[in-house]
Amino acid sequence: MKPHADQLILEAGVPLKQARAAMIMVHGRGSSADSILGLHAAIELDGIAYRAPQAAESTWYPLPFTSPIKKNEPSLSSALWVIGRILDSIEDAGIASHRIMLLGFSQGACLVLEYAARHPRRYGGVFGLSGGLIGPPGTEWKAVGSLEDTPVFLGCSDIDFHIPKTRVQESSEFLRRIGGDVTERLYPGMPHTINQDEVSFVQSVMQIVVDSE
């Protein structure tokens, strides 16, 4: 059962055949593909193809990301399957994984970080904006490969009601352990949002990917 299988996938940027790189953008709970896709206008980089999937009923999984994983199934597995399907389609168009970036906010951030942890390899970048790896307190994530120095960014408020600071730190530690080049930034008192410092960091990594041979 794949609750998200028939949902729309929105596109922006240049066509895949003309793209230097690609980015998969995953929205948060109660939001939309159109909303997260709008972030590409703030990034202002040429040569990138963007893809943003829509969650069924605007929610990727029903309970908080720190709930027992089985209680978020089958929605969680379906959401991760959607990311994998889009990534495969981008690679089929001729863009290698080291030129594909994953970005998510909130629930979407949890998903892209979890996808990268479960399917580690060299990506162009993985950006978790207000999110962390999925699982209840005490989860011990298992290493199944290497991120091969993929730039990984975790940015979050230090008082985010939805994302415990300790989970951001645990996620950073694990992703670093499996080979991610991890940058973690906790912003004092920030609301549950995306700030300019995060956008600037994402831009800097994206520019490196676009300019690389």
Backbone as CSV, one residue per row, in Angstrom:
resi,resn,N_x,N_y,N_z,CA_x,CA_y,CA_z,C_x,C_y,C_z
1,MET,0.842,-1.201,0.000,0.000,0.000,0.000,0.873,1.245,0.000
2,LYS,0.608,2.140,-0.963,1.415,3.358,-1.105,0.474,4.569,-1.128
3,PRO,0.160,5.146,0.022,-0.802,6.250,0.088,-0.432,7.463,-0.767
4,HIS,0.864,7.665,-1.008,1.289,8.862,-1.741,1.597,8.595,-3.217
5,ALA,1.348,7.386,-3.677,1.812,6.976,-5.007,1.198,7.772,-6.141
6,ASP,-0.044,8.203,-5.993,-0.741,8.853,-7.105,-0.778,10.369,-6.990
7,GLN,0.025,10.921,-6.100,0.014,12.367,-5.920,0.868,13.081,-6.968
8,LEU,0.597,14.364,-7.143,1.319,15.157,-8.122,2.782,15.359,-7.732
9,ILE,3.625,15.511,-8.727,5.013,15.923,-8.530,5.209,17.193,-9.359
10,LEU,5.401,18.306,-8.687,5.548,19.584,-9.385,6.985,19.781,-9.852
11,GLU,7.138,20.564,-10.910,8.446,20.795,-11.513,8.714,22.289,-11.645
12,ALA,9.975,22.666,-11.537,10.407,24.053,-11.765,11.853,24.028,-12.228
13,GLY,12.363,25.194,-12.583,13.740,25.270,-13.060,13.864,24.854,-14.512
14,VAL,15.039,24.374,-14.877,15.295,23.984,-16.260,14.893,22.529,-16.483
15,PRO,14.643,22.131,-17.742,14.353,20.721,-18.025,15.526,19.832,-17.615
16,LEU,15.228,18.598,-17.230,16.280,17.689,-16.779,17.385,17.524,-17.813
17,LYS,17.033,17.474,-19.072,18.038,17.260,-20.126,19.013,18.420,-20.243
18,GLN,18.629,19.597,-19.722,19.497,20.771,-19.779,20.127,21.104,-18.432
19,ALA,19.794,20.344,-17.401,20.185,20.704,-16.045,21.614,20.291,-15.721
20,ARG,22.282,21.140,-14.945,23.587,20.797,-14.384,23.435,20.002,-13.094
21,ALA,22.290,20.180,-12.447,22.029,19.508,-11.179,20.529,19.480,-10.963
22,ALA,20.112,18.728,-9.938,18.690,18.629,-9.620,18.491,18.661,-8.115
23,MET,17.312,19.111,-7.704,16.980,19.135,-6.282,15.563,18.602,-6.080
24,ILE,15.445,17.677,-5.131,14.133,17.185,-4.692,13.771,17.948,-3.435
25,MET,12.598,18.592,-3.431,12.179,19.452,-2.325,10.918,18.860,-1.697
26,VAL,10.950,18.633,-0.385,9.863,17.924,0.288,9.230,18.834,1.346
27,HIS,7.937,19.044,1.201,7.224,19.983,2.075,6.921,19.385,3.450
28,GLY,6.484,20.247,4.360,6.166,19.836,5.715,4.699,19.478,5.897
29,ARG,4.359,19.051,7.107,2.990,18.665,7.436,2.029,19.844,7.248
30,GLY,0.923,19.579,6.563,-0.081,20.599,6.357,0.256,21.614,5.285
31,SER,1.394,21.433,4.627,1.825,22.367,3.594,1.618,21.740,2.218
32,SER,2.367,22.191,1.226,2.147,21.718,-0.140,3.442,21.721,-0.939
33,ALA,3.426,20.963,-2.016,4.556,20.961,-2.939,4.782,22.348,-3.518
34,ASP,3.705,23.046,-3.816,3.816,24.389,-4.387,4.518,25.337,-3.418
35,SER,4.236,25.181,-2.128,4.848,26.053,-1.120,6.350,25.847,-1.033
36,ILE,6.798,24.606,-0.894,8.234,24.344,-0.781,8.939,24.651,-2.093
37,LEU,8.254,24.431,-3.210,8.870,24.718,-4.504,9.124,26.212,-4.661
38,GLY,8.324,27.023,-3.989,8.521,28.469,-4.058,9.861,28.916,-3.508
39,LEU,10.503,28.067,-2.720,11.812,28.414,-2.158,12.867,28.556,-3.249
40,HIS,12.644,27.914,-4.388,13.666,27.974,-5.435,13.847,29.405,-5.954
41,ALA,12.818,30.220,-5.843,12.933,31.613,-6.285,13.905,32.390,-5.394
42,ALA,13.952,32.032,-4.110,14.877,32.704,-3.190,16.311,32.233,-3.401
43,ILE,16.472,31.040,-3.962,17.815,30.489,-4.164,18.515,31.154,-5.342
44,GLU,17.772,31.445,-6.401,18.264,32.230,-7.532,19.528,31.651,-8.161
45,LEU,19.478,30.394,-8.541,20.580,29.770,-9.259,20.070,29.184,-10.570
46,ASP,20.889,29.293,-11.600,20.516,28.743,-12.901,21.022,27.310,-13.043
47,GLY,20.434,26.602,-13.977,20.939,25.282,-14.338,20.460,24.137,-13.467
48,ILE,19.409,24.362,-12.681,18.934,23.341,-11.758,17.492,22.959,-12.088
49,ALA,17.217,21.666,-12.074,15.858,21.146,-12.206,15.331,20.822,-10.819
50,TYR,14.134,21.289,-10.514,13.539,21.064,-9.203,12.335,20.137,-9.331
51,ARG,12.189,19.258,-8.347,11.031,18.375,-8.271,10.488,18.420,-6.848
52,ALA,9.178,18.574,-6.715,8.551,18.654,-5.395,7.296,17.787,-5.368
53,PRO,7.334,16.677,-4.645,6.152,15.819,-4.549,5.132,16.365,-3.555
54,GLN,3.878,16.003,-3.787,2.788,16.388,-2.895,2.361,15.191,-2.056
55,ALA,2.209,15.395,-0.760,1.738,14.333,0.129,0.225,14.208,0.045
56,ALA,-0.272,12.999,0.179,-1.712,12.790,0.267,-2.248,13.514,1.499
57,GLU,-3.292,14.308,1.298,-3.899,15.085,2.381,-2.870,15.973,3.093
58,SER,-1.819,16.339,2.369,-0.784,17.279,2.835,-0.004,16.792,4.053
59,THR,-0.014,15.486,4.300,0.693,14.924,5.450,1.417,13.650,5.034
60,TRP,2.720,13.602,5.261,3.508,12.454,4.830,3.316,11.241,5.732
61,TYR,3.157,11.481,7.024,2.878,10.398,7.975,2.090,10.996,9.129
62,PRO,1.241,10.212,9.801,0.230,10.796,10.682,0.708,11.293,12.036
63,LEU,1.672,10.633,12.654,2.075,10.943,14.022,3.420,11.667,14.044
64,PRO,3.830,12.218,15.184,5.136,12.861,15.254,6.263,11.918,14.832
65,PHE,7.357,12.502,14.344,8.453,11.681,13.814,9.189,10.905,14.899
66,THR,8.934,11.238,16.164,9.530,10.513,17.279,8.622,9.393,17.803
67,SER,7.530,9.112,17.086,6.648,8.006,17.455,7.269,6.680,17.021
68,PRO,6.802,5.558,17.567,7.246,4.261,17.056,7.022,4.186,15.546
69,ILE,8.018,3.733,14.818,7.972,3.780,13.360,6.762,3.031,12.806
70,LYS,6.416,1.894,13.387,5.288,1.112,12.866,3.979,1.889,12.891
71,LYS,3.863,2.829,13.838,2.626,3.596,13.936,2.502,4.641,12.829
72,ASN,3.587,4.928,12.130,3.546,5.862,10.999,3.505,5.139,9.654
73,GLU,3.374,3.835,9.713,3.255,3.066,8.481,1.773,2.852,8.112
74,PRO,1.466,2.669,6.794,2.409,2.560,5.662,2.809,3.910,5.054
75,SER,2.333,4.990,5.659,2.580,6.309,5.064,4.066,6.648,4.977
76,LEU,4.816,6.317,6.029,6.240,6.640,6.037,6.978,5.938,4.909
77,SER,6.766,4.651,4.772,7.441,3.911,3.696,7.025,4.428,2.325
78,SER,5.763,4.808,2.186,5.289,5.358,0.918,5.984,6.680,0.599
79,ALA,6.160,7.524,1.621,6.841,8.808,1.415,8.282,8.604,0.984
80,LEU,8.977,7.681,1.630,10.367,7.392,1.259,10.436,6.795,-0.136
81,TRP,9.445,5.981,-0.487,9.377,5.404,-1.841,9.223,6.498,-2.890
82,VAL,8.435,7.524,-2.589,8.255,8.633,-3.532,9.587,9.331,-3.793
83,ILE,10.342,9.599,-2.733,11.646,10.233,-2.916,12.547,9.368,-3.789
84,GLY,12.571,8.069,-3.515,13.390,7.165,-4.313,12.975,7.113,-5.765
85,ARG,11.666,7.134,-6.000,11.176,7.088,-7.383,11.596,8.343,-8.157
86,ILE,11.500,9.518,-7.507,11.912,10.752,-8.172,13.412,10.732,-8.429
87,LEU,14.174,10.291,-7.452,15.628,10.226,-7.612,16.000,9.311,-8.776
88,ASP,15.338,8.169,-8.871,15.604,7.246,-9.989,15.295,7.905,-11.330
89,SER,14.194,8.654,-11.384,13.812,9.288,-12.650,14.821,10.357,-13.058
90,ILE,15.391,11.050,-12.081,16.403,12.059,-12.375,17.676,11.391,-12.893
91,GLU,18.074,10.310,-12.245,19.252,9.573,-12.716,19.017,9.002,-14.110
92,ASP,17.812,8.527,-14.365,17.490,7.989,-15.697,17.623,9.060,-16.779
93,ALA,17.461,10.317,-16.390,17.599,11.430,-17.342,19.059,11.835,-17.533
94,GLY,19.972,11.180,-16.806,21.390,11.418,-17.024,22.095,12.257,-15.979
95,ILE,21.416,12.557,-14.872,22.043,13.336,-13.809,22.484,12.371,-12.708
96,ALA,23.773,12.334,-12.435,24.319,11.398,-11.449,23.949,11.828,-10.035
97,SER,23.989,10.875,-9.100,23.544,11.162,-7.730,24.372,12.258,-7.061
98,HIS,25.654,12.409,-7.450,26.460,13.458,-6.815,26.062,14.854,-7.281
99,ARG,25.096,14.919,-8.205,24.541,16.199,-8.642,23.067,16.345,-8.231
100,ILE,22.598,15.418,-7.418,21.210,15.462,-6.952,21.196,15.843,-5.478
101,MET,20.404,16.848,-5.150,20.314,17.330,-3.772,18.922,17.062,-3.213
102,LEU,18.874,16.807,-1.922,17.617,16.571,-1.214,17.420,17.676,-0.195
103,LEU,16.262,18.315,-0.216,15.962,19.384,0.735,14.556,19.201,1.272
104,GLY,14.405,19.344,2.580,13.078,19.278,3.159,12.949,20.206,4.344
105,PHE,11.703,20.601,4.611,11.401,21.415,5.787,10.456,20.657,6.704
106,SER,10.776,20.640,8.001,9.936,20.038,9.026,9.710,18.549,8.734
107,GLN,8.482,18.126,8.519,8.244,16.719,8.205,9.039,16.300,6.970
108,GLY,9.153,17.197,6.007,9.947,16.915,4.819,11.434,16.799,5.120
109,ALA,11.919,17.584,6.100,13.325,17.489,6.513,13.601,16.131,7.139
110,CYS,12.675,15.678,7.971,12.830,14.350,8.576,12.925,13.282,7.489
111,LEU,12.123,13.434,6.453,12.111,12.441,5.382,13.407,12.426,4.587
112,VAL,13.926,13.598,4.205,15.138,13.582,3.383,16.336,13.097,4.194
113,LEU,16.387,13.448,5.482,17.474,12.940,6.318,17.362,11.430,6.484
114,GLU,16.154,10.954,6.702,15.941,9.515,6.860,16.265,8.772,5.570
115,TYR,15.871,9.349,4.432,16.164,8.697,3.152,17.669,8.578,2.952
116,ALA,18.384,9.663,3.212,19.834,9.639,3.042,20.487,8.640,3.985
117,ALA,19.963,8.529,5.210,20.529,7.588,6.179,20.281,6.143,5.758
118,ARG,19.126,5.892,5.170,18.790,4.527,4.740,19.419,4.166,3.397
119,HIS,19.694,5.178,2.590,20.247,4.950,1.241,21.490,5.819,1.049
120,PRO,22.515,5.600,1.844,23.684,6.480,1.780,24.504,6.269,0.511
121,ARG,24.910,7.361,-0.085,25.844,7.403,-1.218,26.243,8.860,-1.379
122,ARG,26.972,9.169,-2.417,27.401,10.562,-2.601,26.283,11.337,-3.288
123,TYR,25.637,12.212,-2.540,24.653,13.134,-3.093,25.309,14.504,-3.273
124,GLY,24.643,15.367,-4.013,25.137,16.735,-4.121,25.037,17.474,-2.807
125,GLY,23.994,17.179,-2.045,23.796,17.784,-0.738,22.504,17.274,-0.139
126,VAL,22.445,17.261,1.170,21.231,16.882,1.896,20.972,17.978,2.921
127,PHE,19.788,18.609,2.829,19.489,19.772,3.655,18.229,19.516,4.479
128,GLY,18.409,19.333,5.769,17.287,19.124,6.674,17.012,20.395,7.460
129,LEU,15.980,21.121,7.071,15.635,22.394,7.702,14.532,22.144,8.724
130,SER,14.890,22.168,9.983,13.972,21.870,11.094,13.496,20.425,11.041
131,GLY,14.440,19.502,11.184,14.086,18.088,11.174,15.174,17.235,11.784
132,GLY,14.918,15.936,11.849,15.886,14.985,12.373,15.538,13.591,11.903
133,LEU,16.402,12.654,12.186,16.140,11.270,11.820,14.900,10.755,12.550
134,ILE,14.233,9.797,11.924,12.929,9.338,12.386,13.067,8.144,13.333
135,GLY,12.267,8.165,14.406,12.256,7.052,15.351,12.030,7.531,16.765
136,PRO,11.569,6.660,17.646,11.296,7.054,19.026,12.580,7.317,19.804
137,PRO,12.469,7.949,20.975,13.646,8.149,21.815,14.364,6.826,22.068
138,GLY,15.679,6.869,21.994,16.468,5.659,22.182,16.758,4.888,20.914
139,THR,16.270,5.372,19.770,16.529,4.691,18.500,18.033,4.633,18.228
140,GLU,18.495,3.479,17.802,19.886,3.315,17.376,19.886,3.037,15.872
141,TRP,20.216,4.065,15.104,20.205,3.926,13.654,21.399,3.091,13.213
142,LYS,21.173,2.257,12.212,22.215,1.335,11.767,22.875,1.845,10.496
143,ALA,24.194,1.787,10.466,24.948,2.189,9.279,24.854,1.110,8.218
144,VAL,24.459,1.514,7.001,24.319,0.550,5.904,25.172,0.949,4.698
145,GLY,26.065,1.898,4.863,26.897,2.366,3.764,27.506,3.708,4.125
146,SER,27.977,4.436,3.119,28.658,5.703,3.356,28.059,6.824,2.512
147,LEU,27.977,8.012,3.110,27.565,9.211,2.381,28.722,9.822,1.594
148,GLU,29.913,9.306,1.761,31.070,9.671,0.937,31.312,11.183,0.897
149,ASP,31.290,11.799,2.072,31.557,13.239,2.204,30.475,14.125,1.598
150,THR,29.263,13.604,1.454,28.142,14.448,1.033,27.968,15.614,2.008
151,PRO,27.843,16.846,1.496,27.517,17.960,2.396,26.117,17.770,2.975
152,VAL,26.033,17.744,4.297,24.755,17.570,4.997,24.565,18.762,5.925
153,PHE,23.392,19.371,5.860,23.095,20.526,6.691,21.863,20.259,7.534
154,LEU,21.975,20.497,8.843,20.833,20.455,9.740,20.729,21.804,10.432
155,GLY,19.646,22.506,10.164,19.400,23.787,10.803,18.064,23.743,11.525
156,CYS,18.027,24.291,12.753,16.799,24.209,13.543,16.866,25.210,14.692
157,SER,15.713,25.616,15.181,15.659,26.392,16.406,16.099,25.538,17.584
158,ASP,16.697,26.182,18.569,17.075,25.434,19.774,15.888,25.202,20.706
159,ILE,14.731,25.805,20.378,13.531,25.629,21.206,12.336,25.192,20.365
160,ASP,12.600,24.546,19.233,11.509,24.135,18.343,10.598,23.143,19.055
161,PHE,9.306,23.444,19.079,8.332,22.594,19.763,8.220,21.222,19.109
162,HIS,8.411,21.170,17.788,8.228,19.931,17.038,9.498,19.094,16.961
163,ILE,10.653,19.745,17.020,11.928,19.062,16.778,12.830,19.232,17.996
164,PRO,12.978,18.219,18.829,13.855,18.348,19.994,15.305,18.622,19.583
165,LYS,15.935,19.544,20.279,17.329,19.874,19.983,18.214,18.628,20.054
166,THR,17.922,17.760,21.019,18.734,16.550,21.165,18.635,15.647,19.942
167,ARG,17.463,15.626,19.280,17.326,14.787,18.083,18.135,15.359,16.924
168,VAL,18.177,16.682,16.812,19.030,17.300,15.781,20.475,16.892,16.019
169,GLN,20.914,16.949,17.256,22.294,16.606,17.587,22.580,15.127,17.359
170,GLU,21.658,14.257,17.745,21.820,12.822,17.498,21.894,12.520,16.005
171,SER,21.063,13.210,15.234,21.044,13.003,13.791,22.354,13.446,13.152
172,SER,22.848,14.605,13.586,24.138,15.091,13.084,25.235,14.075,13.361
173,GLU,25.248,13.550,14.579,26.281,12.604,14.969,26.229,11.343,14.107
174,PHE,25.020,10.812,13.890,24.917,9.592,13.094,25.313,9.845,11.638
175,LEU,24.821,10.927,11.056,25.122,11.204,9.654,26.607,11.489,9.448
176,ARG,27.233,12.058,10.449,28.695,12.247,10.400,29.392,10.883,10.471
177,ARG,28.856,9.995,11.291,29.460,8.677,11.453,29.409,7.856,10.174
178,ILE,28.397,8.082,9.338,28.310,7.327,8.083,28.874,8.122,6.904
179,GLY,29.723,9.088,7.200,30.485,9.727,6.128,29.967,11.045,5.625
180,GLY,28.958,11.631,6.282,28.479,12.935,5.856,29.397,14.057,6.326
181,ASP,29.552,15.070,5.485,30.271,16.290,5.866,29.224,17.219,6.484
182,VAL,28.989,17.051,7.780,27.811,17.609,8.437,28.073,18.999,9.018
183,THR,27.146,19.904,8.718,27.093,21.214,9.368,25.785,21.290,10.148
184,GLU,25.883,21.545,11.442,24.699,21.687,12.296,24.642,23.110,12.837
185,ARG,23.487,23.749,12.699,23.319,25.090,13.245,22.000,25.157,14.014
186,LEU,22.104,25.442,15.314,20.947,25.643,16.169,20.800,27.142,16.413
187,TYR,19.620,27.668,16.061,19.394,29.113,16.109,18.609,29.469,17.371
188,PRO,19.181,30.294,18.237,18.535,30.633,19.510,17.174,31.311,19.321
189,GLY,16.147,30.696,19.904,14.828,31.312,19.940,14.095,31.416,18.627
190,MET,14.590,30.811,17.566,13.946,30.928,16.253,12.610,30.187,16.236
191,PRO,11.575,30.755,15.606,10.331,30.008,15.435,10.510,28.866,14.437
192,HIS,9.469,28.102,14.222,9.508,26.953,13.311,9.412,27.463,11.877
193,THR,10.568,27.817,11.316,10.593,28.448,10.002,11.947,28.221,9.346
194,ILE,12.133,28.813,8.164,13.414,28.788,7.449,13.986,30.195,7.484
195,ASN,15.254,30.322,7.852,15.837,31.669,7.910,16.844,31.893,6.773
196,GLN,17.301,33.124,6.665,18.183,33.489,5.555,19.539,32.819,5.646
197,ASP,20.018,32.597,6.850,21.301,31.915,6.997,21.229,30.511,6.406
198,GLU,20.122,29.826,6.621,19.942,28.496,6.053,19.892,28.558,4.526
199,VAL,19.144,29.513,4.009,19.049,29.663,2.552,20.428,29.949,1.953
200,SER,21.198,30.786,2.609,22.528,31.129,2.105,23.450,29.911,2.100
201,PHE,23.348,29.083,3.145,24.172,27.874,3.177,23.778,26.933,2.040
202,VAL,22.485,26.748,1.852,22.008,25.895,0.764,22.509,26.423,-0.574
203,GLN,22.401,27.722,-0.776,22.883,28.331,-2.019,24.352,28.029,-2.253
204,SER,25.156,28.139,-1.205,26.600,27.955,-1.374,26.930,26.535,-1.814
205,VAL,26.250,25.551,-1.239,26.485,24.164,-1.646,25.980,23.932,-3.063
206,MET,24.811,24.461,-3.364,24.251,24.287,-4.707,25.169,24.881,-5.775
207,GLN,25.763,26.031,-5.474,26.668,26.662,-6.442,27.878,25.775,-6.707
208,ILE,28.414,25.144,-5.662,29.543,24.238,-5.837,29.159,23.073,-6.722
209,VAL,27.960,22.523,-6.507,27.507,21.390,-7.325,27.352,21.803,-8.788
210,VAL,26.749,22.950,-9.010,26.540,23.422,-10.383,27.863,23.690,-11.095
211,ASP,28.832,24.224,-10.368,30.108,24.595,-10.974,31.082,23.416,-11.135
212,SER,30.804,22.317,-10.442,31.743,21.189,-10.465,31.697,20.457,-11.788
213,GLU,32.782,19.786,-12.086,32.861,19.003,-13.326,32.326,17.595,-13.102
